[in-house]
């Protein structure tokens, strides 16, 4: 099974992906985690990515697609992937569909976590205070959220037209949201 967790930054995608990894023995392909690892490595790519993220920008499609392509075989070997933070544009979605088609695979379901904007701001402020992640700086976050809204809005009709989009209420406890996602998977994935 291949699924996409879709939602704005801080919607809980990473938390829910980790739960799905345990429940379904899948591999989480988190572009955010991959990009943070590149930054932590201090590599040339990491330095470039850091400067983009710290100003609230989004990393280019080419970089993100290459990261996914590199990590896809491990996900296939485990039985499927949970795409977390990818795709974020129609171009990335088309590239993902093409990558998977080359491997005789598809996206089975896209779960969109719907959350309240005010709750997102509160989550970011709390996470920034607790973890100090530079990409959670409240001012940078506002830029990321605006970019997310502008660039990823077209993904809703893209996946809805394929009959793969399922909306799940992302408000509530981690357990409540997880139960809603599991119910969506049971109903929509054979």
Order of alpha helices (4+ residues) and beta strands (2+ residues): beta-alpha-beta-alpha-alpha-alpha-beta-alpha-beta-alpha-alpha-beta-alpha
